[in-house]
Amino acid sequence: MPLQNRVRPDGRIVATSARRTFLGNRGILHDVNKRIVRQSRGKTWLICQLEFKGRKQKVMHPNKYTQLFFLDEAVALAAGHRPCGECRRTAYRAYIAAANAGSVHPIPNPSDLDTQLSASRRATRTASSLSDLPDGVFIAFGPDDFHLVWRGAVYTWSPSGYGDPLGIADATATVATVLTPAFSVDALRYGYPVSVHPSVTSARGSAG
């Protein structure tokens, strides 16, 4: 039975054995029986490398942070996480730079970043025209119907990868609910180079 430690684009933590490419941290979310008892603990939600400097930790070890896992970085951003400043320093700096490029109030430190992202994460999700969204954003056409916007197309998400693309110009619905917090949408809009799962480029009829 797989542990409940995979994260969906809407931020929910589920149990699945699907492979992952990034690690996440929201603090200690599990109990001694390895059951998820809370969805978060604190404002700092990180996206980390699966391995860093040989550090090892047993999954859901007592009194240690709960290791969460994402299909890719686009899912992690949609769920409300941001790059770690230690194990992903280059990505962290790029994220800060992109976020600051779209803000009239530059972010002075990680604490302020987490405060702003937390507020954006908790805000009510709004609808947007698909053509107005930058690459890397996640949208929902309905409950559990999640799609990645990427290079002029939308790709259906599943825990194991992306389905075949549908060109935005060919989509029946031209407006959808934006899952990615507005703060990270702005970072993507101003050039943050998000990492996406290889299934995007291997999908039949891929737009790129």
Residue frames as a rotation matrix with the C-alpha (Angstrom) as fourth column:
MET 1
0.577 0.817 0.000 0.00
0.817 -0.577 0.000 0.00
0.000 0.000 -1.000 0.00
PRO 2
-0.248 -0.708 0.661 1.62
0.641 -0.632 -0.435 3.31
0.726 0.316 0.611 -1.06
LEU 3
-0.452 0.015 -0.892 1.98
0.794 -0.449 -0.410 6.06
-0.407 -0.893 0.191 1.51
GLN 4
0.669 0.701 0.246 -0.06
0.743 -0.633 -0.216 9.25
0.004 0.328 -0.945 1.26
ASN 5
0.161 -0.704 -0.691 2.75
0.372 -0.605 0.703 11.54
-0.914 -0.371 0.165 0.14
ARG 6
-0.626 -0.271 0.731 2.15
0.779 -0.180 0.600 12.47
-0.032 0.946 0.324 -3.53
VAL 7
-0.389 0.425 -0.817 0.81
0.169 -0.839 -0.517 15.96
-0.905 -0.339 0.255 -4.26
ARG 8
0.113 0.555 0.825 -1.77
0.973 0.106 -0.204 16.87
-0.200 0.825 -0.528 -6.89
PRO 9
-0.558 -0.326 0.763 -1.84
0.598 -0.795 0.098 20.22
0.575 0.512 0.638 -8.75
ASP 10
0.329 0.749 0.576 -4.59
0.003 -0.610 0.792 21.44
0.944 -0.259 -0.203 -6.41
GLY 11
-0.243 -0.580 0.778 -2.34
-0.765 -0.378 -0.521 20.82
0.597 -0.722 -0.351 -3.41
ARG 12
0.709 0.566 0.422 -4.10
-0.706 0.562 0.432 17.74
0.007 -0.603 0.797 -2.05
ILE 13
-0.468 -0.869 0.160 -1.87
-0.881 0.473 -0.006 14.96
-0.070 -0.144 -0.987 -0.72
VAL 14
0.643 0.744 -0.180 -2.82
-0.765 0.634 -0.112 11.51
0.030 0.210 0.977 -2.02
ALA 15
0.019 -0.580 0.815 -1.58
-0.386 0.747 0.541 7.92
-0.922 -0.325 -0.209 -1.98
THR 16
0.955 0.176 -0.237 -0.18
-0.286 0.349 -0.892 6.61
-0.074 0.920 0.384 -5.27
SER 17
0.453 -0.823 0.343 2.89
0.409 0.534 0.740 4.69
-0.792 -0.194 0.578 -6.36
ALA 18
0.901 -0.071 0.429 3.53
0.387 -0.319 -0.865 6.95
0.199 0.945 -0.260 -9.37
ARG 19
-0.031 -0.996 -0.089 7.15
0.998 -0.026 -0.058 8.02
0.055 -0.091 0.994 -9.88
ARG 20
0.894 0.309 -0.324 8.22
0.372 -0.915 0.154 11.57
-0.249 -0.258 -0.933 -9.07
THR 21
0.288 -0.818 0.497 10.91
0.715 -0.161 -0.681 14.08
0.637 0.552 0.538 -10.02
PHE 22
-0.359 -0.398 0.844 10.83
-0.246 -0.832 -0.497 16.59
0.900 -0.387 0.201 -7.14
LEU 23
-0.393 0.126 -0.911 10.62
0.842 0.447 -0.301 16.50
0.369 -0.886 -0.281 -3.36
GLY 24
0.037 0.472 0.881 8.46
-0.032 -0.880 0.473 18.82
0.999 -0.045 -0.017 -1.25
ASN 25
-0.650 -0.266 -0.712 8.47
0.699 0.158 -0.698 20.07
0.298 -0.951 0.083 2.34
ARG 26
0.059 0.696 0.716 5.61
-0.079 -0.712 0.698 21.66
0.995 -0.098 0.013 4.30
GLY 27
-0.308 -0.203 0.929 6.86
-0.924 -0.168 -0.343 20.60
0.226 -0.964 -0.136 7.74
ILE 28
-0.994 -0.039 0.103 5.75
-0.074 0.930 -0.361 17.62
-0.082 -0.367 -0.927 9.84
LEU 29
-0.345 0.913 -0.217 2.37
-0.896 -0.251 0.367 16.47
0.280 0.321 0.905 8.55
HIS 30
0.077 0.329 -0.941 2.31
-0.219 0.927 0.306 12.80
0.973 0.183 0.143 9.64
ASP 31
0.597 0.150 0.788 1.82
-0.801 0.056 0.597 10.90
0.045 -0.987 0.153 12.89
VAL 32
-0.261 -0.780 0.568 3.72
-0.790 0.511 0.339 7.90
-0.555 -0.361 -0.750 14.30
ASN 33
0.077 0.386 0.919 1.62
0.212 0.895 -0.393 5.59
-0.974 0.225 -0.013 12.13
LYS 34
-0.844 -0.523 0.114 2.70
0.261 -0.215 0.941 7.43
-0.468 0.825 0.319 8.95
ARG 35
0.043 0.916 0.398 -0.74
0.998 -0.025 -0.049 8.91
-0.035 0.400 -0.916 8.42
ILE 36
-0.728 -0.205 0.654 -1.20
0.339 -0.937 0.085 12.47
0.596 0.284 0.752 7.16
VAL 37
-0.149 0.658 -0.738 -2.93
0.981 0.008 -0.191 14.41
-0.120 -0.753 -0.647 9.94
ARG 38
0.351 0.259 -0.900 -2.58
0.160 -0.963 -0.215 17.96
-0.922 -0.068 -0.380 8.58
GLN 39
0.801 0.025 0.599 -2.08
0.598 0.019 -0.801 19.57
-0.031 1.000 0.000 5.16
SER 40
0.231 -0.770 0.594 0.58
0.223 -0.553 -0.803 22.07
0.947 0.318 0.044 6.22
ARG 41
0.630 -0.125 -0.767 2.60
0.760 -0.103 0.641 23.36
-0.159 -0.987 0.030 9.12
GLY 42
-0.111 -0.653 -0.750 3.82
0.339 -0.734 0.589 26.89
-0.934 -0.189 0.303 8.59
LYS 43
0.660 0.387 -0.644 4.15
-0.316 -0.635 -0.705 29.19
-0.682 0.669 -0.297 5.62
THR 44
-0.195 -0.861 -0.470 7.31
-0.876 -0.063 0.478 27.73
-0.441 0.505 -0.742 4.10
TRP 45
0.704 0.415 0.577 6.43
-0.048 0.838 -0.544 25.26
-0.709 0.356 0.609 1.35
LEU 46
-0.063 -0.906 -0.418 9.54
-0.690 -0.264 0.674 24.12
-0.722 0.331 -0.608 -0.53
ILE 47
0.974 0.114 -0.193 10.42
-0.222 0.627 -0.747 22.36
0.036 0.771 0.636 -3.78
CYS 48
0.273 -0.915 0.297 13.61
-0.693 0.027 0.721 20.35
-0.667 -0.403 -0.626 -3.30
GLN 49
-0.186 -0.452 -0.872 15.87
-0.864 0.499 -0.074 18.00
0.469 0.740 -0.483 -5.20
LEU 50
0.801 0.454 -0.389 15.28
-0.273 0.856 0.438 14.31
0.532 -0.245 0.810 -4.65
GLU 51
0.555 -0.701 -0.448 18.92
0.828 0.515 0.221 14.00
0.076 -0.493 0.866 -3.55
PHE 52
0.722 -0.357 0.592 21.28
-0.224 -0.931 -0.288 16.59
0.654 0.076 -0.752 -2.07
LYS 53
-0.032 -0.893 0.448 24.81
-0.853 -0.209 -0.479 16.08
0.522 -0.397 -0.755 -0.72
GLY 54
-0.576 -0.265 -0.773 24.12
-0.078 0.959 -0.271 12.46
0.813 -0.096 -0.574 0.14
ARG 55
-0.715 0.371 0.592 21.58
-0.686 -0.211 -0.696 13.31
-0.133 -0.904 0.406 2.82
LYS 56
-0.604 0.535 -0.591 19.19
0.073 0.775 0.628 10.48
0.794 0.336 -0.507 3.60
GLN 57
-0.706 0.477 0.524 16.01
-0.677 -0.236 -0.697 10.39
-0.209 -0.847 0.489 5.67
LYS 58
-0.859 0.479 0.180 13.51
0.487 0.874 -0.002 7.60
-0.158 0.086 -0.984 6.13
VAL 59
-0.613 0.706 0.357 10.15
-0.050 -0.485 0.873 8.48
0.789 0.517 0.332 4.63
MET 60
0.406 0.842 0.355 7.75
-0.320 -0.233 0.918 9.70
0.856 -0.486 0.175 7.33
HIS 61
-0.393 -0.626 -0.673 10.33
0.563 0.415 -0.715 9.19
0.727 -0.660 0.190 10.08
PRO 62
0.502 0.639 -0.582 8.97
0.847 -0.228 0.480 10.29
0.174 -0.734 -0.656 13.50
ASN 63
0.596 -0.141 -0.790 9.54
0.398 -0.803 0.443 13.97
-0.697 -0.579 -0.423 14.29
LYS 64
-0.674 -0.738 -0.017 11.06
0.321 -0.314 0.893 14.67
-0.665 0.597 0.449 10.88
TYR 65
-0.343 0.572 -0.745 9.48
-0.708 -0.679 -0.195 16.69
-0.617 0.460 0.638 8.10
THR 66
0.328 0.581 0.745 7.10
0.146 0.748 -0.648 14.85
-0.933 0.321 0.161 5.81
GLN 67
-0.772 -0.615 -0.160 8.70
-0.117 -0.110 0.987 14.16
-0.625 0.781 0.013 2.44
LEU 68
0.418 0.908 -0.036 6.17
-0.078 -0.003 -0.997 15.00
-0.905 0.420 0.069 -0.26
PHE 69
-0.608 -0.656 0.447 6.61
0.343 0.291 0.893 14.20
-0.716 0.697 0.048 -3.93
PHE 70
0.268 0.632 -0.727 5.58
-0.431 -0.596 -0.677 15.85
-0.862 0.495 0.113 -7.21
LEU 71
0.715 0.020 0.699 5.37
0.579 0.544 -0.607 14.68
-0.393 0.839 0.377 -10.80
ASP 72
-0.089 -0.755 0.650 7.30
0.876 -0.369 -0.309 17.82
0.473 0.542 0.695 -11.76
GLU 73
-0.829 -0.339 -0.444 8.00
0.525 -0.743 -0.414 21.41
-0.190 -0.577 0.795 -10.77
ALA 74
-0.731 0.625 0.272 4.93
-0.259 -0.624 0.738 22.78
0.631 0.469 0.618 -12.56
VAL 75
0.193 0.783 -0.592 2.75
0.406 0.485 0.774 20.62
0.893 -0.390 -0.224 -10.28
ALA 76
-0.238 -0.379 -0.894 4.70
0.969 -0.023 -0.248 21.82
0.073 -0.925 0.373 -7.24
LEU 77
-0.993 -0.096 0.074 4.20
0.097 -0.995 0.009 25.49
0.073 0.016 0.997 -8.17
ALA 78
-0.335 0.941 0.052 0.49
-0.196 -0.123 0.973 24.88
0.922 0.315 0.226 -8.75
ALA 79
0.234 0.396 -0.888 0.24
0.695 0.570 0.437 23.27
0.680 -0.720 -0.142 -5.31
GLY 80
0.925 0.209 0.317 1.71
0.002 -0.838 0.546 26.42
0.380 -0.504 -0.776 -3.77
HIS 81
0.590 -0.785 -0.188 5.38
0.611 0.281 0.740 25.53
-0.528 -0.552 0.646 -3.25
ARG 82
0.895 -0.411 -0.171 8.49
-0.435 -0.727 -0.531 27.47
0.094 0.550 -0.830 -4.26
PRO 83
0.469 -0.776 -0.423 12.15
0.147 0.540 -0.829 26.50
0.871 0.326 0.367 -4.95
CYS 84
0.821 -0.286 -0.495 14.34
0.548 0.147 0.824 25.75
-0.162 -0.947 0.277 -1.94
GLY 85
0.867 -0.494 0.071 17.12
-0.463 -0.849 -0.256 28.27
0.187 0.189 -0.964 -1.35
GLU 86
0.211 -0.819 0.533 19.60
-0.654 0.286 0.700 25.60
-0.726 -0.496 -0.476 -0.26
CYS 87
-0.191 -0.319 0.928 19.40
0.275 0.890 0.363 22.56
-0.942 0.324 -0.082 -2.52
ARG 88
0.168 0.294 0.941 18.00
0.984 0.001 -0.176 24.53
-0.052 0.956 -0.290 -5.49
ARG 89
-0.104 -0.281 -0.954 19.77
0.492 -0.848 0.196 27.85
-0.864 -0.449 0.227 -5.05
THR 90
-0.960 -0.278 0.017 19.95
0.144 -0.443 0.885 28.70
-0.238 0.852 0.465 -8.76
ALA 91
-0.431 0.881 0.193 16.24
0.660 0.162 0.734 28.02
0.616 0.444 -0.651 -9.23
TYR 92
0.184 0.468 -0.864 15.43
0.942 -0.335 0.019 29.95
-0.281 -0.818 -0.502 -6.05
ARG 93
-0.494 -0.458 -0.739 17.31
0.266 -0.889 0.373 33.02
-0.828 -0.013 0.561 -7.28
ALA 94
-0.959 0.181 0.216 15.64
0.191 -0.146 0.971 32.78
0.208 0.973 0.105 -10.69
TYR 95
-0.110 0.973 -0.203 12.22
0.901 0.184 0.393 32.55
0.420 -0.139 -0.897 -9.01
ILE 96
0.082 0.062 -0.995 12.92
0.727 -0.687 0.017 35.59
-0.682 -0.724 -0.101 -6.82
ALA 97
-0.814 -0.471 -0.340 14.20
0.116 -0.705 0.700 37.57
-0.570 0.530 0.628 -9.81
ALA 98
-0.762 0.586 0.274 11.13
0.403 0.098 0.910 36.72
0.507 0.804 -0.310 -11.89
ALA 99
0.134 0.834 -0.536 8.74
0.982 -0.039 0.184 37.51
0.132 -0.551 -0.824 -9.03
ASN 100
-0.136 -0.267 -0.954 10.47
0.526 -0.836 0.159 40.84
-0.840 -0.480 0.254 -8.42
ALA 101
-0.950 -0.247 0.193 10.33
0.282 -0.404 0.870 41.71
-0.137 0.881 0.453 -12.12
GLY 102
-0.409 0.876 0.255 6.54
0.449 -0.050 0.892 41.74
0.794 0.480 -0.373 -11.91
SER 103
0.347 0.520 -0.780 6.24
0.928 -0.069 0.367 43.47
0.137 -0.851 -0.506 -8.54
VAL 104
0.419 -0.164 0.893 6.37
0.014 -0.982 -0.187 47.11
0.908 0.091 -0.409 -7.46
HIS 105
0.616 -0.217 0.757 7.48
-0.787 -0.188 0.587 45.92
0.014 -0.958 -0.287 -4.00
PRO 106
0.000 -0.709 -0.705 10.66
-0.536 0.595 -0.599 43.83
0.844 0.377 -0.380 -4.26
ILE 107
0.900 0.284 -0.329 10.94
0.053 0.679 0.732 40.81
0.432 -0.677 0.596 -1.98
PRO 108
0.422 -0.784 0.455 13.68
-0.827 -0.539 -0.160 41.51
0.370 -0.309 -0.876 0.59
ASN 109
-0.612 -0.639 0.465 14.10
-0.785 0.562 -0.260 38.05
-0.095 -0.524 -0.846 2.16
PRO 110
-0.837 0.256 -0.484 12.81
0.036 0.908 0.418 34.44
0.546 0.332 -0.769 2.23
SER 111
-0.728 0.587 -0.353 10.42
0.521 0.141 -0.842 35.18
-0.445 -0.797 -0.409 5.09
ASP 112
-0.356 0.595 -0.721 8.69
-0.495 -0.774 -0.395 37.89
-0.793 0.216 0.570 3.09
LEU 113
-0.695 0.059 -0.717 8.59
-0.656 0.357 0.665 35.59
0.295 0.932 -0.210 0.07
ASP 114
-0.863 0.345 -0.368 6.85
0.404 0.910 -0.095 32.88
0.302 -0.231 -0.925 2.10
THR 115
-0.564 0.681 -0.466 4.38
0.228 -0.414 -0.881 35.38
-0.794 -0.603 0.079 3.56
GLN 116
-0.359 0.409 -0.839 3.41
-0.801 -0.596 0.053 36.65
-0.479 0.691 0.542 0.11
LEU 117
-0.728 0.059 -0.683 3.21
-0.450 0.710 0.541 33.17
0.517 0.702 -0.491 -1.41
SER 118
-0.874 0.434 -0.219 1.14
0.463 0.606 -0.646 31.92
-0.148 -0.666 -0.731 1.54
ALA 119
-0.374 0.755 -0.540 -1.38
-0.211 -0.635 -0.743 34.71
-0.903 -0.164 0.396 1.02
SER 120
-0.373 0.183 -0.909 -1.52
-0.927 -0.117 0.357 33.95
-0.041 0.976 0.214 -2.71
ARG 121
-0.917 -0.036 -0.398 -1.93
-0.085 0.991 0.106 30.25
0.390 0.131 -0.911 -2.00
ARG 122
-0.721 0.645 -0.253 -4.92
0.531 0.280 -0.799 30.87
-0.445 -0.711 -0.545 0.28
ALA 123
-0.616 0.486 -0.620 -6.63
-0.557 -0.825 -0.094 33.34
-0.557 0.288 0.779 -2.05
THR 124
0.335 0.833 0.441 -9.74
-0.053 0.484 -0.873 32.30
-0.941 0.269 0.207 -3.95
ARG 125
-0.639 -0.564 0.523 -8.85
0.442 0.287 0.850 30.87
-0.629 0.774 0.066 -7.35
THR 126
0.079 0.630 -0.773 -10.11
-0.423 -0.681 -0.598 32.86
-0.903 0.374 0.213 -10.33
ALA 127
0.518 0.179 0.836 -10.88
0.616 0.599 -0.511 32.08
-0.593 0.780 0.200 -13.97
SER 128
-0.083 -0.594 -0.800 -8.77
-0.395 -0.717 0.573 33.25
-0.915 0.364 -0.175 -16.87
SER 129
0.843 0.240 -0.481 -8.65
-0.524 0.165 -0.835 33.02
-0.121 0.957 0.265 -20.63
LEU 130
0.727 -0.574 0.376 -6.27
0.478 0.817 0.323 30.23
-0.492 -0.055 0.869 -21.66
SER 131
0.512 -0.520 0.684 -4.54
0.690 -0.225 -0.688 32.48
0.512 0.824 0.244 -24.16
ASP 132
0.655 -0.224 0.721 -3.56
-0.388 -0.919 0.067 34.91
0.648 -0.324 -0.689 -21.38
LEU 133
0.906 -0.234 0.352 -1.65
-0.251 0.374 0.893 32.35
-0.341 -0.897 0.280 -19.31
PRO 134
0.136 -0.939 -0.315 2.12
-0.989 -0.111 -0.097 31.73
0.056 0.325 -0.944 -19.41
ASP 135
0.192 -0.184 -0.964 3.69
-0.257 0.939 -0.231 28.32
0.947 0.292 0.133 -19.92
GLY 136
-0.744 -0.567 -0.354 3.86
0.098 0.432 -0.897 26.20
0.661 -0.702 -0.266 -16.77
VAL 137
-0.606 0.615 0.505 0.53
-0.794 -0.426 -0.434 27.26
-0.052 -0.664 0.746 -15.26
PHE 138
-0.918 0.395 -0.039 -2.03
0.395 0.919 0.010 24.67
0.040 -0.006 -0.999 -14.18
ILE 139
-0.580 0.813 0.051 -5.73
-0.790 -0.576 0.210 25.05
0.200 0.082 0.976 -14.87
ALA 140
-0.827 0.429 0.365 -8.86
0.218 0.842 -0.494 23.06
-0.519 -0.329 -0.789 -14.03
PHE 141
-0.761 0.641 -0.096 -11.86
-0.313 -0.233 0.921 22.60
0.568 0.731 0.378 -16.30
GLY 142
0.460 0.886 0.059 -13.71
-0.498 0.202 0.843 20.90
0.735 -0.417 0.535 -13.44
PRO 143
0.584 -0.210 0.784 -13.16
-0.736 0.270 0.621 18.80
-0.342 -0.940 0.003 -10.30
ASP 144
0.234 -0.610 0.757 -10.08
-0.007 0.778 0.629 16.58
-0.972 -0.152 0.178 -10.71
ASP 145
0.717 0.033 0.696 -9.73
0.683 0.164 -0.712 17.72
-0.137 0.986 0.095 -14.33
PHE 146
0.525 -0.626 -0.577 -6.25
-0.029 -0.690 0.723 19.28
-0.850 -0.363 -0.381 -14.25
HIS 147
0.758 -0.256 0.600 -4.27
0.645 0.167 -0.745 20.51
0.091 0.952 0.291 -17.24
LEU 148
-0.039 -0.863 -0.504 -0.85
0.546 -0.441 0.712 22.03
-0.837 -0.247 0.489 -17.83
VAL 149
0.958 0.219 -0.184 -0.59
-0.005 -0.630 -0.777 25.05
-0.286 0.745 -0.603 -20.15
TRP 150
0.061 -0.990 0.129 2.49
0.111 0.136 0.985 24.55
-0.992 -0.046 0.118 -22.30
ARG 151
-0.788 -0.587 -0.188 3.58
-0.074 -0.212 0.974 26.03
-0.612 0.781 0.124 -25.64
GLY 152
-0.652 0.574 -0.495 0.19
-0.755 -0.429 0.496 26.77
0.072 0.697 0.713 -27.10
ALA 153
-0.176 0.582 -0.794 -1.51
-0.156 0.780 0.606 23.62
0.972 0.231 -0.046 -25.83
VAL 154
0.110 0.215 0.970 -3.01
-0.994 0.000 0.113 22.08
0.025 -0.977 0.214 -22.70
TYR 155
-0.474 -0.376 -0.796 -1.92
-0.337 0.913 -0.231 18.67
0.813 0.159 -0.560 -21.42
THR 156
0.655 0.753 0.068 -4.10
-0.412 0.280 0.867 16.50
0.633 -0.596 0.494 -19.19
TRP 157
-0.349 -0.785 0.512 -2.36
-0.867 0.062 -0.495 15.67
0.357 -0.617 -0.702 -15.91
SER 158
0.780 0.438 -0.447 -2.28
-0.125 0.809 0.574 12.25
0.613 -0.392 0.686 -14.27
PRO 159
0.831 -0.469 0.300 -0.10
-0.351 -0.023 0.936 11.10
-0.432 -0.883 -0.183 -11.34
SER 160
0.346 -0.712 0.611 2.18
0.513 0.689 0.513 9.25
-0.786 0.136 0.603 -13.78
GLY 161
-0.738 -0.661 0.134 2.50
0.482 -0.379 0.790 11.87
-0.471 0.648 0.598 -16.53
TYR 162
-0.352 0.566 -0.746 0.75
-0.494 -0.789 -0.366 13.97
-0.795 0.240 0.557 -19.16
GLY 163
0.187 0.536 0.823 -1.67
0.546 0.640 -0.541 12.93
-0.817 0.550 -0.173 -21.86
ASP 164
-0.331 -0.290 0.898 -1.76
0.943 -0.149 0.299 14.05
0.047 0.945 0.323 -25.48
PRO 165
-0.809 -0.077 -0.582 -1.95
0.230 -0.954 -0.194 17.83
-0.540 -0.290 0.790 -26.01
LEU 166
0.232 0.857 0.460 -4.94
0.963 -0.136 -0.234 19.82
-0.138 0.497 -0.857 -27.16
GLY 167
-0.653 -0.504 0.565 -4.18
0.627 -0.778 0.030 23.08
0.424 0.374 0.825 -28.90
ILE 168
-0.677 0.392 -0.623 -5.56
0.345 -0.578 -0.739 26.08
-0.650 -0.716 0.256 -27.02
ALA 169
-0.723 0.394 -0.568 -7.10
-0.662 -0.630 0.406 27.29
-0.198 0.669 0.716 -30.27
ASP 170
-0.547 0.492 -0.677 -8.93
-0.253 0.674 0.694 23.94
0.798 0.551 -0.244 -30.53
ALA 171
-0.948 0.146 -0.282 -10.15
0.317 0.395 -0.862 23.76
-0.015 -0.907 -0.421 -26.94
THR 172
-0.135 0.980 0.147 -13.91
0.743 0.002 0.669 23.76
0.656 0.199 -0.728 -26.44
ALA 173
0.782 0.318 -0.536 -13.52
0.614 -0.547 0.569 25.82
-0.112 -0.774 -0.623 -23.26
THR 174
0.230 -0.702 0.674 -11.51
0.448 -0.539 -0.714 29.01
0.864 0.466 0.190 -23.64
VAL 175
0.027 -0.154 0.988 -11.71
-0.757 -0.649 -0.080 29.96
0.653 -0.745 -0.134 -19.94
ALA 176
0.294 0.024 -0.955 -10.66
0.392 0.909 0.143 27.84
0.871 -0.417 0.258 -16.95
THR 177
0.991 0.007 0.135 -9.94
-0.124 -0.345 0.930 28.09
0.053 -0.938 -0.341 -13.24
VAL 178
0.235 -0.972 -0.006 -6.28
-0.371 -0.084 -0.925 28.87
0.899 0.220 -0.380 -12.59
LEU 179
0.840 0.048 -0.541 -4.81
0.395 0.629 0.670 26.55
0.372 -0.776 0.509 -9.93
THR 180
-0.156 -0.982 -0.104 -1.31
0.875 -0.089 -0.475 28.00
0.457 -0.165 0.874 -9.77
PRO 181
0.315 0.260 -0.913 -1.23
0.769 -0.634 0.085 30.79
-0.557 -0.728 -0.399 -7.14
ALA 182
0.953 0.165 0.254 -1.14
0.290 -0.741 -0.606 34.25
0.088 0.651 -0.754 -8.74
PHE 183
0.607 -0.789 -0.092 2.27
-0.513 -0.478 0.713 34.93
-0.606 -0.386 -0.695 -7.19
SER 184
-0.235 -0.713 0.660 3.81
0.114 0.654 0.748 32.01
-0.965 0.251 -0.073 -9.08
VAL 185
0.543 0.462 0.702 1.81
0.777 0.041 -0.628 32.81
-0.319 0.886 -0.337 -12.23
ASP 186
0.960 -0.212 -0.184 3.57
-0.245 -0.952 -0.184 36.19
-0.136 0.221 -0.966 -12.24
ALA 187
0.122 -0.969 0.216 6.97
-0.470 0.135 0.872 34.52
-0.874 -0.207 -0.439 -11.75
LEU 188
-0.089 -0.073 0.993 6.25
0.653 0.749 0.113 32.29
-0.752 0.659 -0.019 -14.76
ARG 189
0.830 0.482 0.282 5.03
0.532 -0.527 -0.663 35.24
-0.171 0.700 -0.693 -16.78
TYR 190
0.821 -0.557 -0.122 8.28
-0.561 -0.828 0.001 37.07
-0.101 0.068 -0.993 -16.12
GLY 191
0.374 -0.684 -0.627 10.48
-0.724 0.208 -0.658 34.20
0.580 0.699 -0.417 -17.21
TYR 192
0.001 -0.407 0.914 10.92
-0.838 0.497 0.223 31.66
-0.545 -0.766 -0.340 -14.44
PRO 193
-0.290 -0.203 -0.935 12.20
-0.841 0.521 0.148 28.52
0.457 0.829 -0.322 -16.29
VAL 194
0.250 0.497 0.831 9.93
-0.859 0.510 -0.047 25.87
-0.447 -0.702 0.555 -14.78
SER 195
-0.836 -0.533 -0.126 10.87
-0.543 0.774 0.327 22.20
-0.077 0.342 -0.937 -15.16
VAL 196
0.267 0.963 -0.025 8.20
-0.945 0.256 -0.202 19.91
-0.188 0.077 0.979 -16.64
HIS 197
0.177 -0.111 0.978 7.95
-0.236 0.960 0.152 16.12
-0.956 -0.257 0.144 -16.82
PRO 198
-0.783 -0.600 -0.167 9.44
-0.312 0.146 0.939 14.42
-0.538 0.787 -0.302 -19.93
SER 199
-0.413 0.691 0.594 6.01
0.725 0.644 -0.245 13.03
-0.552 0.329 -0.767 -20.84
VAL 200
0.381 0.511 -0.770 5.17
-0.046 -0.822 -0.568 16.51
-0.923 0.252 -0.290 -22.18
THR 201
-0.126 -0.520 -0.845 7.68
-0.870 -0.352 0.346 16.23
-0.477 0.779 -0.408 -25.01
SER 202
-0.957 -0.247 0.150 6.95
-0.164 0.892 0.422 12.55
-0.238 0.379 -0.894 -25.64
ALA 203
-0.154 0.979 0.134 3.18
0.060 0.144 -0.988 13.04
-0.986 -0.144 -0.081 -25.86
ARG 204
-0.308 0.119 0.944 1.66
0.907 0.338 0.253 12.36
-0.289 0.934 -0.212 -29.28
GLY 205
0.309 0.427 0.850 1.40
0.752 -0.657 0.057 15.56
0.582 0.622 -0.524 -31.30
SER 206
0.160 -0.301 -0.940 3.44
0.865 -0.416 0.280 17.49
-0.476 -0.858 0.193 -28.73
ALA 207
0.942 0.232 0.242 3.51
0.317 -0.851 -0.420 21.22
0.108 0.472 -0.875 -29.32
GLY 208
0.483 -0.835 0.265 7.16
-0.509 -0.513 -0.691 21.34
0.713 0.199 -0.672 -28.41
